[in-house]
Amino acid sequence: MAYNVLIVDDSATMRALIRKVLVISGFDIGECFEGANGREALNILENNWVDIILSDLHMPEMDGAAMVQALKKHEMWRHIPVVLITTEARPEVIKPFLSLGVQDYIQKPFRPETIRQKLTGILGEGRTTDASEIESCDF
């Protein structure tokens, strides 16, 4: 099954990097949408279905916190799993999001296998990838 993914980050480089990591991690990606902030993400969701959202927290215009709150209020979007990919690791910052229903978080810098493990836990198993296919480096 191919999964539609929405990547939300104000850095175009980070969005491209996450997209590449998804591919090398072995997940069957259908469409991959990208937004530079929460407002763009919500606009994308108006016309497209996604199976999961990978989002940064700190973005201009509409940050990840406001985006998650808007998602949880919307009947069609409240059940879409959200994984935060952020530099934040402080429990007092992350815990409120987990209480809102965010599925998990990944701290930057991250390893490709971390994304694979998190998504496998949420979406199920993708194609089996030999560990040698995944570069052993932090992103």
PyMOL commands that set and color helices and strands:
alter all, ss='L'
color gray80, all
select helices_A, chain A and resi 12-24+38-47+64-73+91-100+112-123+131-133
alter helices_A, ss='H'
color red, helices_A
select strands_A, chain A and resi 3-8+29-35+52-55+82-86+104-107
alter strands_A, ss='S'
color yellow, strands_A
deselect
rebuild
show_as cartoon
